Amino acid sequence: MTMTSTDRTTPAAGYWDSAWPVECGGNRRQKARDGSLDVRDADVTVTSVRNDRWNVMTVCRDPGEWYLGGTMPAFSGPGPYGWVTRFDPASLDTLAESPQLPCGDHVWCGAILVHANGLIMSVNGSYLHSLDPGDLRVISERQLPVNRAHNGLLVLSDGTLVTKDLRLEGQGGTTLTFLEPDGLEVLETLVLPEGSMGRIAADQHDGIDSIYVPGTEHVWRIDVVKSKPIIADWKCRYRDADSQWGLAWDSCISDGHLWLMDCGDIEPVRAIHHALPNGRFEEPPGKRLSWQQPAPWNGAQRLLRINQIDGTLETIEPFGTPGGGIVAPPVNIPELATAIAWDSVNGGLAGISTRDRLEPIWHLDVKPSMQPVVFPDSGELVINDFTDEQSDDIIVVDIATGELLSRVATGSRIANGMFLSAGDDRDVYYCSTLTWARVHWS
């Protein structure tokens, strides 16, 4: 079996020809962009917008053509809805906005992407929409077969869309739904033997699209053979029902391995997904939705490395502090033989050598929580640090040494596990609840 996961900058054939058409930059979730920010001795400008929405991610169509997608943080009271805006990449001014998009009354971070057919696709709650890229009017709407919040949206090489519902331990098997991109007709559904919390990742081998799904005890592979999804004879057990660790979030597929972190179903995630509709409460939930609560297990945060060929598992506890927890997955940078992991609940960011056995090479006393961006050419990592002063800052770190190169306050007082995106001009876009921002070095 020949894997192709080293090609980090080329999106799958099903996407618009863009440097960042989907969350994490591509199906392998390598979060990597060519070039550099070159932050040393640079001037930095922050444009911050408080819009009182749950801002999830930004994606790019053509150069200078950027979109922001998200939902409403309506955990109680008037119902939620999804939305997409097209914005000016420098000023962040809104150029066009979708109508309110039905979400089945679920409150959770969905996803947007730019399909090869040119349309903007948005999954939010239990609905999928395709939108005109100009005025963002709805082209097609599809209520998904499972009435739960859906987590992530990817495109396979033939243009097929795939998404899945989110289920925690004891909530039954997760359903993957496959749809054609023009009318959003459902082509296939597949129910896994386990629930799944983390978003899907995908890769290709021998012309076959493979989808990797982190379950409640195993990581599963789904092969799409002649347009038919099949549970492959491949899986890796990373925990059991009596585990001292929590569930895994998404995979980063890199250097012939899957890279994940467990300890992810922290108390706010459990509260949101044990409610039906997901994320809806009769009374405002308040601090129940804070990720800073103690973790509901004893295990220290782990980084997992799983071989794509045989499913061999290696683990490391980079910090060793009991009760670790995260709300976003790791990243591996094969060019620098370094993986990056963190502990959001206890604090700590680590660079981990991947040359032979996994071994920490540096630690930084910060508290990250979100999906990072890396620039392998310059060795720069961009991630957040939620400070003791409740300021969510963007930091740039030297991947090889752990040196803190730049710190910028975003204007946000709330941190979560949302997505950073690499912009077109030495900039990154930041998304969080209530606030989003552009950070530009020059």
C-alpha positions, 0 to 999 in steps of 0.5 A, a space after each residue: 500500500 502506497 501512502 501519499 501523506 507527504 504532499 502537504 500543500 496540494 488539496 484533494 482534487 475535489 476542492 477549489 484551487 486554493 491555498 486554504 479551501 478547507 479547515 486545516 488547509 486540507 484533508 490531512 489536517 497538516 495546518 501548513 502553509 508555504 512561506 513565512 510570517 518572518 515575525 522577528 523585528 516585524 511590525 504587527 497590526 491587529 484588526 479585531 471584530 466583536 460580532 457576538 457570534 461563534 466564529 469557527 473558521 475562515 477559508 479562501 477561494 481565489 486570492 483575496 476572496 475569503 469567507 468566515 463561517 460559524 453559528 450563534 452561541 444560543 445555548 438558551 433562549 432564541 434558537 441558533 442558526 448558521 451563517 457565512 460571510 464574505 469579508 474584505 481580507 484586510 479590513 474584515 468588513 462584510 462584503 456579503 452574508 448568507 441568510 440565516 441557515 437552519 441547523 436543527 436547533 443544535 449549537 456546535 461548531 460546524 464547518 465551511 469549505 470551497 468545493 471544486 464546483 465553486 460553491 461554498 459548502 456549510 455544515 451546521 448542526 444537522 443541515 448542509 447548505 451550498 451557497 453562491 460564492 458571490 452573494 451567498 444565497 442558498 443554492 441547495 439545502 439538505 437536512 442530514 439523516 441524523 438529527 444531531 450536531 455534525 462535526 467537520 466536512 471534507 471533500 473526497 477526490 471525486 468531489 463527494 462530500 462527507 460529514 458525520 454526527 458527533 457522539 460521545 461514549 454510550 451514545 451509540 454509533 456515529 453515522 458518516 453521510 456521503 453526498 453529491 455536491 450539486 444538489 446535496 443528495 445523500 449517496 450513502 450512509 455508514 454507521 460505525 460500531 462506536 461513537 466519534 467525537 473528533 473530526 474526520 481526516 482523509 488520505 489516499 492510497 492506491 487511488 482509494 480515498 481513506 477516511 480516518 475516524 477517531 472513535 470512543 476506543 479505536 481509530 477507524 479507517 473507512 475506504 471508499 471503493 468504487 464510491 462505496 464506503 467500507 469499514 477497512 480491516 484496519 483499526 487501532 485501539 487507543 483506550 478502553 471503556 475503563 481508561 484513565 484518559 478521555 476521547 481523541 479529537 481529530 487526526 493530523 496525517 503526516 509522515 506515514 502516521 496519524 497524530 492525535 491527542 486524547 483527553 478531549 471530552 472535557 466537561 463542557 463538551 459532555 454538557 453540550 452533547 448530552 443535551 438534545 438538541 445539542 448545546 441547548 439548555 432551558 437556563 443559561 449554562 454559564 460556567 458549565 461550558 468553561 473548558 478551564 474546569 478540572 478534567 473528569 479523569 486522572 490521566 495526563 495529556 497524551 500525544 498518540 502516533 499511529 502507523 498508517 500501515 499497521 496501526 501500531 500505537 506509540 504514546 507519550 505524556 509530554 507534561 505528566 500532569 494528572 487530569 490533562 485536557 484539550 479541545 483541539 488536535 496536535 500537529 506534526 512537522 516532518 520537515 523539522 522532525 517535530 510534533 507539537 502538543 499541549 495541555 489546555 486544562 493545566 497549561 503547557 506547550 511542547 515540541 516533541 522529537 519524532 526522529 526515533 522514539 517520541 521525546 520532548 525537546 522543549 516546553 513553553 509555559 503557555 495555555 493553548 487551546 486552538 487549531 494552530 498553523 505552521 510554516 515549515 519553511 521558516 519553522 514558525 508555529 502560530 497558536 494561542 495563549 489564554 493568559 491569567 489576565 483572560 486575554 487570548 493572545 496569538 503567539 509565534 514560536 520557533 518550532 526547533 527551539 521553543 523560543 517565543 518570537 511574537 505575542 499579540 493580543 487579539 482583543 478576545 476575552 474568550 478562548 476555545 478550540 477554533 481554527 487559525 487560518 494562514 492568510 495571503 500576506 504574512 497574516 493569520 485569521 483568528 476565530 473565537 466566540 464573540 470575536 474574530 481578528 486578523 493579525 498581520 506582520 509587515 
